Amino acid sequence: MRAAQITAWRAPPDIVDLADPAPPKGGVVLRVLAAGVCRSDWHAWTGADSDVSLPHVPGHEYCGEVVAVGAGVTRWKTGDRVIAPFILACGACADCAAGHQTICADQVLPGFTAPGAFAEFVAVAHADANLAALPDSIAPDLAAGLGCRVTTAWHALTGRAALQPGEWLAVFGGGGVGMSALLLGRAMGARVIVVDVVPEKLDFARSLGADAVVNAATEDPVTAIRDITGGGADLSIEALGIAETTVAALRCLRKLGRMVQIGMPAGDHAAMKLPMDVVYSGQLAIYGTRGMPAWRYPSLLNLIAGGRVDLTPLVTRRIPLSAAGAELAAFDGPAPPGVAVITDFLT
């Protein structure tokens, strides 16, 4: 199979021919229909993720068609169109039984701890516990874009912080997660403010229906959000993983507000100095989130298939496998608005 393989940190991935994967016990092999290129893949490409060793095939946002079924799989057969969370939980431990698959101690992560989906085929472990049927009405390019950014935003808004209709939602970061939170938040009846420093991303947020945007390069986002909302946001989403935006996401909240840390703190931002006096005096709640449990896929897929939210504007670039390296490198700076998805694995 053709695959994009990282052989040196920050170097363009090599397009190589590798052996097709075999289905693991309890797992399947998918023919990859589409694969998203995400900032988390950039962390792997730069060497910042300790789970990744070279050579390595990245890619953790994907959908595909089942082409091989391993021993013990009961729910899936060849020809099924499916999607999977990027955290493949074991499905058998106490955490999985309680519905908390994202903290499973025996999880497998294609694109990080296992070969990923920047390839024609990908092996998916624990298929019965993790795969979800992909409705015919959802195109593969959109489905791949759901894999990390949309699902993480959905779980943050619904499974962690319980966004309510009429609340003010402040989103820090106008990338894939941030735009997903914007679209989902509006579908849930919230009023949404998007904060970024790139005018093009703010323009994109306006085009997607943001109630307000704030350019943090030219004005203080905390003051701006408090003015717009008349006292502060009810819920803030931090989608970048850096100290400056995490602090602002806390300071912009009204009393009893909630903040969800979605952005992955890494490198110099792994340890942050936070305004705990604000947390104390405002009686704020801070949530961390990573991925989405597999059992929550139907609620999101039904929302999309039922026409309750249109996520198609998120996918702005459909690229061949050979262009994956350029998309990874683009995350070194302000990446273009929208999501890039690999849809051509032959060129």
Secondary structure, DSSP 4 states (H G I P E B T S, - for coil): -EEEEB-STTSPPEEEE-PPPPPPTT-EEEEEEEEEE-HHHHHHHHT--TT--SSB----EEEEEEEEE-TT--S--TT-EEE--SSB--SSSHHHHTT-GGG-TT-B-BTTTB--SSBSEEEESSHHHH-EEPPTTS-HHHHHHIIIIIHHHHIIIIIIS---TT-EEEEE--SHHHHHHHHHHHHTT-EEEEEES-HHHHHHHHHTT-SEEEETTTS-HHHHHHHHHTS-EEEEEE-S--HHHHHHHHHTEEEEEEEEE-S---GGGSS----HHHHHHHT-EEEE--S--GGGHHHHHHHHHTTS---GGGEEEEEEGGGHHHHHHHTTS-PPSSEEEEEES--
